[in-house]
Amino acid sequence: MAHRFKPEHMDRLLSTEREKMISPETVWKELGVTVSSVLADIGAGPGFFAIRGAKLTHGAVHAVDIEPQMLERLSQRAAEEGLTTVQTHEGNAQAIPLPDHTADQTLCAFVLHEVDDLAKALGELRRITKPGGRVGMLEWEKKDTPFGPPLHERLAAAELIQAAKAAGFVEVTEMKPNDVNYLLVCTV
């Protein structure tokens, strides 16, 4: 299994440097979020994407993470901001604890390079997203950078595109939010 991000480093996930690299609002908007969307953030951590998503919709925001400490921090942040639609769920990308067709838009950011069974995780992302909905897969380019996971753990965009198509996504579009990451927008 690839390394898993350590909860004691969660403040890095909320840093201003990260904010400069990637805009959570932009990512959600690329997925087509509306004021009535139900969102799922898989591997939500302390809520970098989930909190911003909750500010774009009146619908529920399901934040799933394997680490209880991350979810606790996310819940605290949501409460501090008066966001009542954020719901936390302990689980992982290979067994997402949500019913079929829960979300209009699902995001899985910087997680898929960590899973043991990529096909199973992609099947789960597809399962919890409504037909016609979109799934965003945000990952690290497969190149050396001074930060991020080791090169040998990263997924090349072409590899993830092929896996997404094999998992049954009907449309897969690649975007480049910066020079070290890529975003796949996949239609269910």
N, C-alpha and C positions, 0 to 999 in steps of 0.2 A: 504494500500500500504506500502511496505517496505520503509525504509529510502532511500534517494537518496544522492549520494556523493555530497558534497558541493563544488562548484567551487573555493571558497576562499582557499581550501586546495589542489588545483591542483598540487602544487609543490611536494607534497608527491608522486604523481603519476610518477614523473620524478627523484626520488631520487636514489642515488647510492645504498642504501639498497635494493630498489626494483630490481635494476639491478642485484644485487648479488643473489636475490631469484629466478629470472626468466629471461631468455634470450629471448628477442623478436625475434632475428634471429633464434634461435632454434625452437621456436613455429611456425614461418612461414615455416621453412624447414620441420617440421613434417607434415605440411599441403600440402607439395609438390610444393612450389613456384618455378617458373622458371623465366628466364630473360624476358619472354613475358607474364607472368601472369597479369591478372587484379584482383586486390584485393579489398575487402570490410572489413572495420574495424568498427563494430557496437558498439557504446559506446566508441568511440575513445578517448574521453577526450582530453588532450593536446598533444596526439600523441606518447605516449610511444611505441606502436606497429606500428602505421601507418608510422611514419618517418622511422623506421628501415625496414619496408616492402618496402617502396619506394626506398630504397637503394639496394634491392635485385632484382628489376624488372624494366623494361622499360615501362611496362604497367601502366594504370591508377590505382591510389589508392583512393578509395572512403571512406572518413572518415565521419561517421555519429555520431552525438551526440545531445542530447536533450538540452544542455546548450550552448548558443551562445558564452559565455566567453571562454569555453573550445575550441571551434572551432576557435575563434580568436587567441588564444595562439598557437594552432596547425598550423594555417596559417603563423603566424610570424616565428615559428620555421622552417617550410618548406622553407620559403623565405630565411631565414638566411643560410640555408644549400644548397641553389640553387636547391631545388627539385621542378620541375615544373609539375610533374604528380599527385600531391596530390590535390584532389578536396574535399571540405567540403560540408556537407549537414546537415541541421538541421532536426532532426527527432528522432524517438525512435524505439526500437526493435519490437514493436507491429504494427508499420506502417512505414516501412523503405521506404524512398523516392527514391527508385531506381527501374528501370524496371526489369521485369522478366529476369532471366538468365544473369545478369550483370557480376558476378564475377566468376573467376576460383577457388579462395579460399576466404572464408569468415571467419572472426574471431569475436567472441563475448566474450570478456574477462571481467569477474567480473561484469556482468550486469544481467544475467538471474535470480539471486536471488532477484533482485529489481523489476521485472516486475509483473504486476497484472494478466496477462493471459499468462502463460508459453506456452500453446499449440499454441496460436496465434503467439507468438514471434518465436517459433521453425518453424512454417509454413512460416513465413516471411523470416527467414534465408535460408530455403530450396528454397523458391520462387526466391530469388535474385541470387542464386548460379546455375551455369550451370550444366546440367546433367553430371554426372561423376565427378563433382567438389567436393571439401571437405570443410566442415565447422568445425572450431575449437571452442569448448566451454570450456573456462577456468574458473574454479570456485574454491571456498574455500571448503576444506574438512569440513564435518559437525562434528567439534570438537572444543573445547575451545582453543583459541590462544590469545596471548596478543595484537593482532591487527587484523584488518579485521572486517567484519560485525558481529553483534550479532549472537550467535549460532542459535537462533530460526528463523533467516532469511536465513540461509544457506541451500543449496540443497545437499542432500546426492548424491553421485555419482550414486548409484543404481537407485535412483528416476529420475535423469536426463537421465540416459541410457534408462530407460523404457519410458520416455516421448519422447525421440528422436526417438526410434523405432516406437512408436505410431504415430509420426509425419511423418513417411514414409522414414526415412533415412535407406539405405539398409545395411550399415555396420557401426558399432559403436565400436571404440577401445579406451580403457582407458589407459592413461599414467600418471605418477607421476613425474612432473618436480622438486618437492621438497616435504618436509613432511607436508606442509599445503595447497597445491593446487592440483587439478587434471585437466587434459586436456582430453576432449573427442574429438577424430577425427572421424567425421561422413561423410560418402560418400552419395552424393545425387543420 
